[in-house]
């Protein structure tokens, strides 16, 4: 979460390119359980999201995109 309440799903997303909303406009639980976050989670389970620049070169060893 950024200083101004924007929620991103990745700690490496320092430019906030993949935000799913802001807690200033609602509750964190609503964002976390929301359809946008669930759709992103479903899309990257197992296969990752190499079409996203940020994800393609992911430095996290638990990421399916790591080392691809």
CHARMM-style PDB file with segment names, atoms N, HN, CA, C and O in Angstrom:
ATOM      1  N   UNK     1       0.840  -1.165   0.000  1.00  0.00      PROA
ATOM      2  CA  UNK     1       0.000   0.000   0.000  1.00  0.00      PROA
ATOM      3  C   UNK     1       0.894   1.239   0.000  1.00  0.00      PROA
ATOM      4  O   UNK     1       1.898   1.294   0.709  1.00  0.00      PROA
ATOM      5  N   UNK     2       0.521   2.212  -0.790  1.00  0.00      PROA
ATOM      6  HN  UNK     2      -0.295   2.167  -1.366  1.00  0.00      PROA
ATOM      7  CA  UNK     2       1.314   3.436  -0.889  1.00  0.00      PROA
ATOM      8  C   UNK     2       0.942   4.414   0.219  1.00  0.00      PROA
ATOM      9  O   UNK     2      -0.011   4.198   0.968  1.00  0.00      PROA
ATOM     10  N   UNK     3       1.697   5.471   0.305  1.00  0.00      PROA
ATOM     11  HN  UNK     3       2.471   5.646  -0.303  1.00  0.00      PROA
ATOM     12  CA  UNK     3       1.470   6.486   1.336  1.00  0.00      PROA
ATOM     13  C   UNK     3       0.106   7.150   1.203  1.00  0.00      PROA
ATOM     14  O   UNK     3      -0.449   7.639   2.187  1.00  0.00      PROA
ATOM     15  N   UNK     4      -0.435   7.167  -0.016  1.00  0.00      PROA
ATOM     16  HN  UNK     4       0.015   6.769  -0.815  1.00  0.00      PROA
ATOM     17  CA  UNK     4      -1.725   7.834  -0.218  1.00  0.00      PROA
ATOM     18  C   UNK     4      -2.894   6.852  -0.319  1.00  0.00      PROA
ATOM     19  O   UNK     4      -3.983   7.221  -0.759  1.00  0.00      PROA
ATOM     20  N   UNK     5      -2.665   5.603   0.091  1.00  0.00      PROA
ATOM     21  HN  UNK     5      -1.781   5.303   0.449  1.00  0.00      PROA
ATOM     22  CA  UNK     5      -3.757   4.636   0.188  1.00  0.00      PROA
ATOM     23  C   UNK     5      -3.976   3.750  -1.014  1.00  0.00      PROA
ATOM     24  O   UNK     5      -4.894   2.930  -0.998  1.00  0.00      PROA
ATOM     25  N   UNK     6      -3.172   3.877  -2.062  1.00  0.00      PROA
ATOM     26  HN  UNK     6      -2.426   4.543  -2.075  1.00  0.00      PROA
ATOM     27  CA  UNK     6      -3.337   3.021  -3.234  1.00  0.00      PROA
ATOM     28  C   UNK     6      -2.814   1.622  -2.920  1.00  0.00      PROA
ATOM     29  O   UNK     6      -1.774   1.459  -2.282  1.00  0.00      PROA
ATOM     30  N   UNK     7      -3.553   0.624  -3.378  1.00  0.00      PROA
ATOM     31  HN  UNK     7      -4.398   0.756  -3.896  1.00  0.00      PROA
ATOM     32  CA  UNK     7      -3.192  -0.761  -3.102  1.00  0.00      PROA
ATOM     33  C   UNK     7      -2.689  -1.432  -4.366  1.00  0.00      PROA
ATOM     34  O   UNK     7      -3.374  -1.458  -5.389  1.00  0.00      PROA
ATOM     35  N   UNK     8      -1.502  -1.966  -4.281  1.00  0.00      PROA
ATOM     36  HN  UNK     8      -0.947  -1.946  -3.450  1.00  0.00      PROA
ATOM     37  CA  UNK     8      -0.918  -2.734  -5.373  1.00  0.00      PROA
ATOM     38  C   UNK     8      -0.663  -4.142  -4.848  1.00  0.00      PROA
ATOM     39  O   UNK     8      -0.512  -4.337  -3.642  1.00  0.00      PROA
ATOM     40  N   UNK     9      -0.617  -5.101  -5.728  1.00  0.00      PROA
ATOM     41  HN  UNK     9      -0.740  -4.943  -6.707  1.00  0.00      PROA
ATOM     42  CA  UNK     9      -0.466  -6.491  -5.303  1.00  0.00      PROA
ATOM     43  C   UNK     9       0.976  -6.938  -5.210  1.00  0.00      PROA
ATOM     44  O   UNK     9       1.245  -8.083  -4.847  1.00  0.00      PROA
ATOM     45  N   UNK    10       1.910  -6.058  -5.531  1.00  0.00      PROA
ATOM     46  HN  UNK    10       1.692  -5.127  -5.826  1.00  0.00      PROA
ATOM     47  CA  UNK    10       3.307  -6.455  -5.570  1.00  0.00      PROA
ATOM     48  C   UNK    10       4.190  -5.474  -4.810  1.00  0.00      PROA
ATOM     49  O   UNK    10       4.081  -4.266  -5.017  1.00  0.00      PROA
ATOM     50  N   UNK    11       5.061  -5.969  -3.936  1.00  0.00      PROA
ATOM     51  HN  UNK    11       5.150  -6.951  -3.768  1.00  0.00      PROA
ATOM     52  CA  UNK    11       5.959  -5.062  -3.218  1.00  0.00      PROA
ATOM     53  C   UNK    11       7.004  -4.411  -4.118  1.00  0.00      PROA
ATOM     54  O   UNK    11       7.623  -3.423  -3.723  1.00  0.00      PROA
ATOM     55  N   UNK    12       7.211  -4.942  -5.313  1.00  0.00      PROA
ATOM     56  HN  UNK    12       6.708  -5.745  -5.634  1.00  0.00      PROA
ATOM     57  CA  UNK    12       8.183  -4.374  -6.256  1.00  0.00      PROA
ATOM     58  C   UNK    12       7.566  -3.298  -7.132  1.00  0.00      PROA
ATOM     59  O   UNK    12       8.282  -2.654  -7.898  1.00  0.00      PROA
ATOM     60  N   UNK    13       6.268  -3.087  -7.042  1.00  0.00      PROA
ATOM     61  HN  UNK    13       5.687  -3.610  -6.420  1.00  0.00      PROA
ATOM     62  CA  UNK    13       5.548  -2.113  -7.872  1.00  0.00      PROA
ATOM     63  C   UNK    13       5.678  -0.712  -7.278  1.00  0.00      PROA
ATOM     64  O   UNK    13       4.703  -0.147  -6.782  1.00  0.00      PROA
ATOM     65  N   UNK    14       6.864  -0.168  -7.331  1.00  0.00      PROA
ATOM     66  HN  UNK    14       7.656  -0.627  -7.734  1.00  0.00      PROA
ATOM     67  CA  UNK    14       7.124   1.139  -6.718  1.00  0.00      PROA
ATOM     68  C   UNK    14       6.491   2.296  -7.480  1.00  0.00      PROA
ATOM     69  O   UNK    14       6.253   3.357  -6.903  1.00  0.00      PROA
ATOM     70  N   UNK    15       6.220   2.109  -8.753  1.00  0.00      PROA
ATOM     71  HN  UNK    15       6.414   1.248  -9.222  1.00  0.00      PROA
ATOM     72  CA  UNK    15       5.577   3.163  -9.555  1.00  0.00      PROA
ATOM     73  C   UNK    15       4.053   3.045  -9.541  1.00  0.00      PROA
ATOM     74  O   UNK    15       3.356   3.833 -10.181  1.00  0.00      PROA
ATOM     75  N   UNK    16       3.552   2.072  -8.821  1.00  0.00      PROA
ATOM     76  HN  UNK    16       4.117   1.432  -8.301  1.00  0.00      PROA
ATOM     77  CA  UNK    16       2.110   1.835  -8.700  1.00  0.00      PROA
ATOM     78  C   UNK    16       1.450   1.635 -10.051  1.00  0.00      PROA
ATOM     79  O   UNK    16       0.411   2.230 -10.340  1.00  0.00      PROA
ATOM     80  N   UNK    17       2.057   0.794 -10.878  1.00  0.00      PROA
ATOM     81  HN  UNK    17       2.901   0.310 -10.643  1.00  0.00      PROA
ATOM     82  CA  UNK    17       1.538   0.521 -12.218  1.00  0.00      PROA
ATOM     83  C   UNK    17       0.379  -0.476 -12.201  1.00  0.00      PROA
ATOM     84  O   UNK    17      -0.421  -0.517 -13.136  1.00  0.00      PROA
ATOM     85  N   UNK    18       0.291  -1.276 -11.142  1.00  0.00      PROA
ATOM     86  HN  UNK    18       0.940  -1.243 -10.383  1.00  0.00      PROA
ATOM     87  CA  UNK    18      -0.727  -2.326 -11.079  1.00  0.00      PROA
ATOM     88  C   UNK    18      -1.616  -2.174  -9.847  1.00  0.00      PROA
ATOM     89  O   UNK    18      -1.815  -3.133  -9.100  1.00  0.00      PROA
ATOM     90  N   UNK    19      -2.146  -0.980  -9.636  1.00  0.00      PROA
ATOM     91  HN  UNK    19      -1.985  -0.202 -10.243  1.00  0.00      PROA
ATOM     92  CA  UNK    19      -3.008  -0.768  -8.482  1.00  0.00      PROA
ATOM     93  C   UNK    19      -4.390  -1.368  -8.731  1.00  0.00      PROA
ATOM     94  O   UNK    19      -4.848  -1.470  -9.870  1.00  0.00      PROA
ATOM     95  N   UNK    20      -5.036  -1.758  -7.643  1.00  0.00      PROA
ATOM     96  HN  UNK    20      -4.664  -1.676  -6.718  1.00  0.00      PROA
ATOM     97  CA  UNK    20      -6.392  -2.305  -7.757  1.00  0.00      PROA
ATOM     98  C   UNK    20      -7.413  -1.405  -7.065  1.00  0.00      PROA
ATOM     99  O   UNK    20      -8.580  -1.773  -6.933  1.00  0.00      PROA
ATOM    100  N   UNK    21      -6.984  -0.250  -6.633  1.00  0.00      PROA
ATOM    101  HN  UNK    21      -6.036   0.049  -6.741  1.00  0.00      PROA
ATOM    102  CA  UNK    21      -7.883   0.690  -5.985  1.00  0.00      PROA
ATOM    103  C   UNK    21      -7.173   1.437  -4.876  1.00  0.00      PROA
ATOM    104  O   UNK    21      -5.955   1.349  -4.720  1.00  0.00      PROA
ATOM    105  N   UNK    22      -7.962   2.176  -4.107  1.00  0.00      PROA
ATOM    106  HN  UNK    22      -8.951   2.247  -4.233  1.00  0.00      PROA
ATOM    107  CA  UNK    22      -7.407   2.953  -3.002  1.00  0.00      PROA
ATOM    108  C   UNK    22      -8.300   2.802  -1.778  1.00  0.00      PROA
ATOM    109  O   UNK    22      -9.527   2.818  -1.881  1.00  0.00      PROA
ATOM    110  N   UNK    23      -7.673   2.656  -0.630  1.00  0.00      PROA
ATOM    111  HN  UNK    23      -6.677   2.643  -0.546  1.00  0.00      PROA
ATOM    112  CA  UNK    23      -8.453   2.519   0.600  1.00  0.00      PROA
ATOM    113  C   UNK    23      -9.107   3.838   0.995  1.00  0.00      PROA
ATOM    114  O   UNK    23      -9.962   3.855   1.881  1.00  0.00      PROA
ATOM    115  N   UNK    24      -8.730   4.926   0.369  1.00  0.00      PROA
ATOM    116  HN  UNK    24      -8.035   4.913  -0.350  1.00  0.00      PROA
ATOM    117  CA  UNK    24      -9.381   6.208   0.638  1.00  0.00      PROA
ATOM    118  C   UNK    24     -10.793   6.242   0.056  1.00  0.00      PROA
ATOM    119  O   UNK    24     -11.598   7.097   0.424  1.00  0.00      PROA
ATOM    120  N   UNK    25     -11.093   5.312  -0.850  1.00  0.00      PROA
ATOM    121  HN  UNK    25     -10.439   4.617  -1.149  1.00  0.00      PROA
ATOM    122  CA  UNK    25     -12.404   5.254  -1.491  1.00  0.00      PROA
ATOM    123  C   UNK    25     -13.212   4.049  -1.044  1.00  0.00      PROA
ATOM    124  O   UNK    25     -14.256   3.755  -1.626  1.00  0.00      PROA
ATOM    125  N   UNK    26     -12.753   3.361  -0.040  1.00  0.00      PROA
ATOM    126  HN  UNK    26     -11.904   3.600   0.432  1.00  0.00      PROA
ATOM    127  CA  UNK    26     -13.463   2.183   0.435  1.00  0.00      PROA
ATOM    128  C   UNK    26     -12.647   1.457   1.491  1.00  0.00      PROA
ATOM    129  O   UNK    26     -11.658   1.981   2.004  1.00  0.00      PROA
ATOM    130  N   UNK    27     -13.064   0.282   1.797  1.00  0.00      PROA
ATOM    131  HN  UNK    27     -13.867  -0.143   1.381  1.00  0.00      PROA
ATOM    132  CA  UNK    27     -12.386  -0.518   2.809  1.00  0.00      PROA
ATOM    133  C   UNK    27     -11.367  -1.449   2.168  1.00  0.00      PROA
ATOM    134  O   UNK    27     -11.559  -1.919   1.046  1.00  0.00      PROA
ATOM    135  N   UNK    28     -10.289  -1.708   2.884  1.00  0.00      PROA
ATOM    136  HN  UNK    28     -10.132  -1.326   3.795  1.00  0.00      PROA
ATOM    137  CA  UNK    28      -9.254  -2.624   2.412  1.00  0.00      PROA
ATOM    138  C   UNK    28      -9.848  -4.004   2.162  1.00  0.00      PROA
ATOM    139  O   UNK    28      -9.519  -4.644   1.163  1.00  0.00      PROA
ATOM    140  N   UNK    29     -10.701  -4.463   3.036  1.00  0.00      PROA
ATOM    141  HN  UNK    29     -10.968  -3.943   3.847  1.00  0.00      PROA
ATOM    142  CA  UNK    29     -11.303  -5.793   2.872  1.00  0.00      PROA
ATOM    143  C   UNK    29     -12.124  -5.882   1.585  1.00  0.00      PROA
ATOM    144  O   UNK    29     -12.159  -6.933   0.945  1.00  0.00      PROA
ATOM    145  N   UNK    30     -12.783  -4.788   1.204  1.00  0.00      PROA
ATOM    146  HN  UNK    30     -12.754  -3.934   1.725  1.00  0.00      PROA
ATOM    147  CA  UNK    30     -13.556  -4.786  -0.044  1.00  0.00      PROA
ATOM    148  C   UNK    30     -12.638  -4.893  -1.253  1.00  0.00      PROA
ATOM    149  O   UNK    30     -12.935  -5.619  -2.202  1.00  0.00      PROA
ATOM    150  N   UNK    31     -11.517  -4.168  -1.219  1.00  0.00      PROA
ATOM    151  HN  UNK    31     -11.276  -3.579  -0.448  1.00  0.00      PROA
ATOM    152  CA  UNK    31     -10.561  -4.250  -2.324  1.00  0.00      PROA
ATOM    153  C   UNK    31      -9.951  -5.641  -2.410  1.00  0.00      PROA
ATOM    154  O   UNK    31      -9.818  -6.205  -3.496  1.00  0.00      PROA
ATOM    155  N   UNK    32      -9.583  -6.190  -1.258  1.00  0.00      PROA
ATOM    156  HN  UNK    32      -9.692  -5.733  -0.375  1.00  0.00      PROA
ATOM    157  CA  UNK    32      -8.895  -7.480  -1.230  1.00  0.00      PROA
ATOM    158  C   UNK    32      -9.806  -8.615  -1.674  1.00  0.00      PROA
ATOM    159  O   UNK    32      -9.344  -9.577  -2.287  1.00  0.00      PROA
ATOM    160  N   UNK    33     -11.081  -8.513  -1.373  1.00  0.00      PROA
ATOM    161  HN  UNK    33     -11.457  -7.732  -0.874  1.00  0.00      PROA
ATOM    162  CA  UNK    33     -12.040  -9.554  -1.767  1.00  0.00      PROA
ATOM    163  C   UNK    33     -12.722  -9.229  -3.092  1.00  0.00      PROA
ATOM    164  O   UNK    33     -13.559  -9.993  -3.571  1.00  0.00      PROA
ATOM    165  N   UNK    34     -12.359  -8.091  -3.679  1.00  0.00      PROA
ATOM    166  HN  UNK    34     -11.679  -7.470  -3.290  1.00  0.00      PROA
ATOM    167  CA  UNK    34     -13.014  -7.631  -4.898  1.00  0.00      PROA
ATOM    168  C   UNK    34     -12.678  -8.459  -6.125  1.00  0.00      PROA
ATOM    169  O   UNK    34     -11.681  -9.180  -6.165  1.00  0.00      PROA
ATOM    170  N   UNK    35     -13.531  -8.335  -7.113  1.00  0.00      PROA
ATOM    171  HN  UNK    35     -14.341  -7.750  -7.081  1.00  0.00      PROA
ATOM    172  CA  UNK    35     -13.393  -9.129  -8.339  1.00  0.00      PROA
ATOM    173  C   UNK    35     -12.108  -8.817  -9.092  1.00  0.00      PROA
ATOM    174  O   UNK    35     -11.519  -9.718  -9.689  1.00  0.00      PROA
ATOM    175  N   UNK    36     -11.660  -7.569  -9.082  1.00  0.00      PROA
ATOM    176  HN  UNK    36     -12.138  -6.837  -8.597  1.00  0.00      PROA
ATOM    177  CA  UNK    36     -10.434  -7.226  -9.816  1.00  0.00      PROA
ATOM    178  C   UNK    36      -9.225  -7.973  -9.259  1.00  0.00      PROA
ATOM    179  O   UNK    36      -8.442  -8.539 -10.023  1.00  0.00      PROA
ATOM    180  N   UNK    37      -9.064  -7.980  -7.925  1.00  0.00      PROA
ATOM    181  HN  UNK    37      -9.699  -7.521  -7.305  1.00  0.00      PROA
ATOM    182  CA  UNK    37      -7.948  -8.687  -7.326  1.00  0.00      PROA
ATOM    183  C   UNK    37      -8.065 -10.187  -7.542  1.00  0.00      PROA
ATOM    184  O   UNK    37      -7.068 -10.856  -7.816  1.00  0.00      PROA
ATOM    185  N   UNK    38      -9.263 -10.716  -7.423  1.00  0.00      PROA
ATOM    186  HN  UNK    38     -10.073 -10.173  -7.201  1.00  0.00      PROA
ATOM    187  CA  UNK    38      -9.458 -12.150  -7.627  1.00  0.00      PROA
ATOM    188  C   UNK    38      -9.162 -12.549  -9.070  1.00  0.00      PROA
ATOM    189  O   UNK    38      -8.595 -13.614  -9.313  1.00  0.00      PROA
ATOM    190  N   UNK    39      -9.538 -11.708 -10.022  1.00  0.00      PROA
ATOM    191  HN  UNK    39      -9.999 -10.843  -9.824  1.00  0.00      PROA
ATOM    192  CA  UNK    39      -9.259 -12.001 -11.429  1.00  0.00      PROA
ATOM    193  C   UNK    39      -7.759 -11.992 -11.699  1.00  0.00      PROA
ATOM    194  O   UNK    39      -7.254 -12.847 -12.427  1.00  0.00      PROA
ATOM    195  N   UNK    40      -7.043 -11.030 -11.118  1.00  0.00      PROA
ATOM    196  HN  UNK    40      -7.453 -10.335 -10.527  1.00  0.00      PROA
ATOM    197  CA  UNK    40      -5.594 -10.980 -11.283  1.00  0.00      PROA
ATOM    198  C   UNK    40      -4.946 -12.205 -10.656  1.00  0.00      PROA
ATOM    199  O   UNK    40      -4.051 -12.808 -11.249  1.00  0.00      PROA
ATOM    200  N   UNK    41      -5.387 -12.572  -9.477  1.00  0.00      PROA
ATOM    201  HN  UNK    41      -6.114 -12.082  -8.996  1.00  0.00      PROA
ATOM    202  CA  UNK    41      -4.835 -13.747  -8.793  1.00  0.00      PROA
ATOM    203  C   UNK    41      -5.065 -15.009  -9.612  1.00  0.00      PROA
ATOM    204  O   UNK    41      -4.162 -15.835  -9.745  1.00  0.00      PROA
ATOM    205  N   UNK    42      -6.267 -15.166 -10.161  1.00  0.00      PROA
ATOM    206  HN  UNK    42      -7.001 -14.496 -10.052  1.00  0.00      PROA
ATOM    207  CA  UNK    42      -6.563 -16.348 -10.991  1.00  0.00      PROA
ATOM    208  C   UNK    42      -5.689 -16.368 -12.243  1.00  0.00      PROA
ATOM    209  O   UNK    42      -5.212 -17.427 -12.652  1.00  0.00      PROA
ATOM    210  N   UNK    43      -5.479 -15.205 -12.847  1.00  0.00      PROA
ATOM    211  HN  UNK    43      -5.866 -14.345 -12.514  1.00  0.00      PROA
ATOM    212  CA  UNK    43      -4.735 -15.163 -14.103  1.00  0.00      PROA
ATOM    213  C   UNK    43      -3.259 -15.485 -13.919  1.00  0.00      PROA
ATOM    214  O   UNK    43      -2.625 -15.995 -14.843  1.00  0.00      PROA
ATOM    215  N   UNK    44      -2.702 -15.200 -12.753  1.00  0.00      PROA
ATOM    216  HN  UNK    44      -3.218 -14.786 -12.002  1.00  0.00      PROA
ATOM    217  CA  UNK    44      -1.269 -15.416 -12.608  1.00  0.00      PROA
ATOM    218  C   UNK    44      -0.903 -16.680 -11.831  1.00  0.00      PROA
ATOM    219  O   UNK    44       0.279 -17.008 -11.735  1.00  0.00      PROA
ATOM    220  N   UNK    45      -1.864 -17.387 -11.283  1.00  0.00      PROA
ATOM    221  HN  UNK    45      -2.825 -17.120 -11.361  1.00  0.00      PROA
ATOM    222  CA  UNK    45      -1.559 -18.628 -10.580  1.00  0.00      PROA
ATOM    223  C   UNK    45      -0.997 -19.645 -11.555  1.00  0.00      PROA
ATOM    224  O   UNK    45      -1.629 -19.988 -12.554  1.00  0.00      PROA
ATOM    225  N   UNK    46       0.189 -20.114 -11.252  1.00  0.00      PROA
ATOM    226  HN  UNK    46       0.702 -19.834 -10.441  1.00  0.00      PROA
ATOM    227  CA  UNK    46       0.793 -21.151 -12.062  1.00  0.00      PROA
ATOM    228  C   UNK    46       1.521 -20.666 -13.287  1.00  0.00      PROA
ATOM    229  O   UNK    46       2.586 -21.194 -13.607  1.00  0.00      PROA
ATOM    230  N   UNK    47       0.994 -19.684 -13.987  1.00  0.00      PROA
ATOM    231  HN  UNK    47       0.129 -19.255 -13.727  1.00  0.00      PROA
ATOM    232  CA  UNK    47       1.642 -19.264 -15.227  1.00  0.00      PROA
ATOM    233  C   UNK    47       2.272 -17.888 -15.137  1.00  0.00      PROA
ATOM    234  O   UNK    47       3.062 -17.513 -16.003  1.00  0.00      PROA
ATOM    235  N   UNK    48       1.936 -17.129 -14.102  1.00  0.00      PROA
ATOM    236  HN  UNK    48       1.295 -17.434 -13.398  1.00  0.00      PROA
ATOM    237  CA  UNK    48       2.489 -15.784 -13.984  1.00  0.00      PROA
ATOM    238  C   UNK    48       1.828 -14.832 -14.953  1.00  0.00      PROA
ATOM    239  O   UNK    48       0.828 -15.161 -15.592  1.00  0.00      PROA
ATOM    240  N   UNK    49       2.392 -13.670 -15.050  1.00  0.00      PROA
ATOM    241  HN  UNK    49       3.204 -13.403 -14.531  1.00  0.00      PROA
ATOM    242  CA  UNK    49       1.876 -12.651 -15.960  1.00  0.00      PROA
ATOM    243  C   UNK    49       3.026 -12.036 -16.743  1.00  0.00      PROA
ATOM    244  O   UNK    49       3.330 -10.857 -16.559  1.00  0.00      PROA
ATOM    245  N   UNK    50       3.670 -12.806 -17.608  1.00  0.00      PROA
ATOM    246  HN  UNK    50       3.423 -13.763 -17.757  1.00  0.00      PROA
ATOM    247  CA  UNK    50       4.836 -12.288 -18.331  1.00  0.00      PROA
ATOM    248  C   UNK    50       4.517 -11.152 -19.289  1.00  0.00      PROA
ATOM    249  O   UNK    50       5.432 -10.463 -19.741  1.00  0.00      PROA
ATOM    250  N   UNK    51       3.240 -10.936 -19.613  1.00  0.00      PROA
ATOM    251  HN  UNK    51       2.497 -11.496 -19.246  1.00  0.00      PROA
ATOM    252  CA  UNK    51       2.908  -9.825 -20.504  1.00  0.00      PROA
ATOM    253  C   UNK    51       3.018  -8.481 -19.794  1.00  0.00      PROA
ATOM    254  O   UNK    51       3.048  -7.445 -20.459  1.00  0.00      PROA
ATOM    255  N   UNK    52       3.078  -8.466 -18.487  1.00  0.00      PROA
ATOM    256  HN  UNK    52       3.054  -9.308 -17.947  1.00  0.00      PROA
ATOM    257  CA  UNK    52       3.282  -7.230 -17.734  1.00  0.00      PROA
ATOM    258  C   UNK    52       4.779  -7.000 -17.559  1.00  0.00      PROA
ATOM    259  O   UNK    52       5.498  -7.890 -17.104  1.00  0.00      PROA
ATOM    260  N   UNK    53       5.248  -5.812 -17.919  1.00  0.00      PROA
ATOM    261  HN  UNK    53       4.665  -5.089 -18.289  1.00  0.00      PROA
ATOM    262  CA  UNK    53       6.676  -5.503 -17.823  1.00  0.00      PROA
ATOM    263  C   UNK    53       7.219  -5.727 -16.423  1.00  0.00      PROA
ATOM    264  O   UNK    53       8.305  -6.282 -16.256  1.00  0.00      PROA
ATOM    265  N   UNK    54       6.472  -5.298 -15.420  1.00  0.00      PROA
ATOM    266  HN  UNK    54       5.589  -4.847 -15.556  1.00  0.00      PROA
ATOM    267  CA  UNK    54       6.914  -5.430 -14.043  1.00  0.00      PROA
ATOM    268  C   UNK    54       7.075  -6.905 -13.657  1.00  0.00      PROA
ATOM    269  O   UNK    54       8.005  -7.257 -12.931  1.00  0.00      PROA
ATOM    270  N   UNK    55       6.190  -7.747 -14.131  1.00  0.00      PROA
ATOM    271  HN  UNK    55       5.434  -7.461 -14.720  1.00  0.00      PROA
ATOM    272  CA  UNK    55       6.201  -9.165 -13.765  1.00  0.00      PROA
ATOM    273  C   UNK    55       7.212  -9.985 -14.574  1.00  0.00      PROA
ATOM    274  O   UNK    55       7.738 -10.986 -14.089  1.00  0.00      PROA
ATOM    275  N   UNK    56       7.469  -9.564 -15.773  1.00  0.00      PROA
ATOM    276  HN  UNK    56       7.041  -8.750 -16.167  1.00  0.00      PROA
ATOM    277  CA  UNK    56       8.333 -10.327 -16.668  1.00  0.00      PROA
ATOM    278  C   UNK    56       9.703 -10.587 -16.060  1.00  0.00      PROA
ATOM    279  O   UNK    56      10.228 -11.694 -16.173  1.00  0.00      PROA
ATOM    280  N   UNK    57      10.281  -9.592 -15.424  1.00  0.00      PROA
ATOM    281  HN  UNK    57       9.854  -8.693 -15.333  1.00  0.00      PROA
ATOM    282  CA  UNK    57      11.612  -9.712 -14.834  1.00  0.00      PROA
ATOM    283  C   UNK    57      11.547  -9.754 -13.309  1.00  0.00      PROA
ATOM    284  O   UNK    57      12.387  -9.160 -12.631  1.00  0.00      PROA
ATOM    285  N   UNK    58      10.570 -10.441 -12.782  1.00  0.00      PROA
ATOM    286  HN  UNK    58       9.888 -10.923 -13.332  1.00  0.00      PROA
ATOM    287  CA  UNK    58      10.321 -10.468 -11.346  1.00  0.00      PROA
ATOM    288  C   UNK    58      11.531 -11.006 -10.570  1.00  0.00      PROA
ATOM    289  O   UNK    58      12.044 -12.078 -10.892  1.00  0.00      PROA
ATOM    290  N   UNK    59      11.984 -10.270  -9.555  1.00  0.00      PROA
ATOM    291  HN  UNK    59      11.567  -9.399  -9.294  1.00  0.00      PROA
ATOM    292  CA  UNK    59      13.121 -10.709  -8.754  1.00  0.00      PROA
ATOM    293  C   UNK    59      12.731 -11.652  -7.611  1.00  0.00      PROA
ATOM    294  O   UNK    59      13.606 -12.146  -6.900  1.00  0.00      PROA
ATOM    295  N   UNK    60      11.440 -11.907  -7.424  1.00  0.00      PROA
ATOM    296  HN  UNK    60      10.729 -11.506  -8.001  1.00  0.00      PROA
ATOM    297  CA  UNK    60      11.006 -12.763  -6.317  1.00  0.00      PROA
ATOM    298  C   UNK    60      11.121 -14.240  -6.694  1.00  0.00      PROA
ATOM    299  O   UNK    60      10.513 -14.671  -7.674  1.00  0.00      PROA
ATOM    300  N   UNK    61      11.883 -15.013  -5.942  1.00  0.00      PROA
ATOM    301  HN  UNK    61      12.376 -14.663  -5.146  1.00  0.00      PROA
ATOM    302  CA  UNK    61      12.102 -16.421  -6.294  1.00  0.00      PROA
ATOM    303  C   UNK    61      10.839 -17.275  -6.245  1.00  0.00      PROA
ATOM    304  O   UNK    61      10.818 -18.342  -6.859  1.00  0.00      PROA
ATOM    305  N   UNK    62       9.792 -16.858  -5.547  1.00  0.00      PROA
ATOM    306  HN  UNK    62       9.809 -15.991  -5.049  1.00  0.00      PROA
ATOM    307  CA  UNK    62       8.551 -17.641  -5.496  1.00  0.00      PROA
ATOM    308  C   UNK    62       7.616 -17.312  -6.652  1.00  0.00      PROA
ATOM    309  O   UNK    62       6.561 -17.932  -6.792  1.00  0.00      PROA
ATOM    310  N   UNK    63       7.991 -16.348  -7.476  1.00  0.00      PROA
ATOM    311  HN  UNK    63       8.847 -15.844  -7.362  1.00  0.00      PROA
ATOM    312  CA  UNK    63       7.151 -15.963  -8.612  1.00  0.00      PROA
ATOM    313  C   UNK    63       7.309 -16.944  -9.758  1.00  0.00      PROA
ATOM    314  O   UNK    63       8.421 -17.399 -10.027  1.00  0.00      PROA
ATOM    315  N   UNK    64       6.209 -17.285 -10.447  1.00  0.00      PROA
ATOM    316  HN  UNK    64       5.306 -16.916 -10.229  1.00  0.00      PROA
ATOM    317  CA  UNK    64       6.330 -18.135 -11.630  1.00  0.00      PROA
ATOM    318  C   UNK    64       7.088 -17.455 -12.757  1.00  0.00      PROA
ATOM    319  O   UNK    64       7.508 -18.122 -13.703  1.00  0.00      PROA
ATOM    320  N   UNK    65       7.274 -16.134 -12.678  1.00  0.00      PROA
ATOM    321  HN  UNK    65       6.933 -15.592 -11.909  1.00  0.00      PROA
ATOM    322  CA  UNK    65       7.999 -15.404 -13.718  1.00  0.00      PROA
ATOM    323  C   UNK    65       9.493 -15.292 -13.409  1.00  0.00      PROA
ATOM    324  O   UNK    65      10.258 -14.814 -14.247  1.00  0.00      PROA
ATOM    325  N   UNK    66       9.910 -15.714 -12.246  1.00  0.00      PROA
ATOM    326  HN  UNK    66       9.289 -16.103 -11.566  1.00  0.00      PROA
ATOM    327  CA  UNK    66      11.314 -15.571 -11.848  1.00  0.00      PROA
ATOM    328  C   UNK    66      12.215 -16.362 -12.792  1.00  0.00      PROA
ATOM    329  O   UNK    66      12.033 -17.561 -13.003  1.00  0.00      PROA
ATOM    330  N   UNK    67      13.176 -15.660 -13.344  1.00  0.00      PROA
ATOM    331  HN  UNK    67      13.324 -14.685 -13.173  1.00  0.00      PROA
ATOM    332  CA  UNK    67      14.147 -16.305 -14.216  1.00  0.00      PROA
ATOM    333  C   UNK    67      13.665 -16.608 -15.611  1.00  0.00      PROA
ATOM    334  O   UNK    67      14.354 -17.296 -16.364  1.00  0.00      PROA
ATOM    335  N   UNK    68      12.459 -16.096 -15.989  1.00  0.00      PROA
ATOM    336  HN  UNK    68      11.899 -15.537 -15.377  1.00  0.00      PROA
ATOM    337  CA  UNK    68      11.990 -16.382 -17.348  1.00  0.00      PROA
ATOM    338  C   UNK    68      12.472 -15.373 -18.343  1.00  0.00      PROA
ATOM    339  OT1 UNK    68      12.161 -15.478 -19.530  1.00  0.00      PROA
TER     340      UNK     68
END
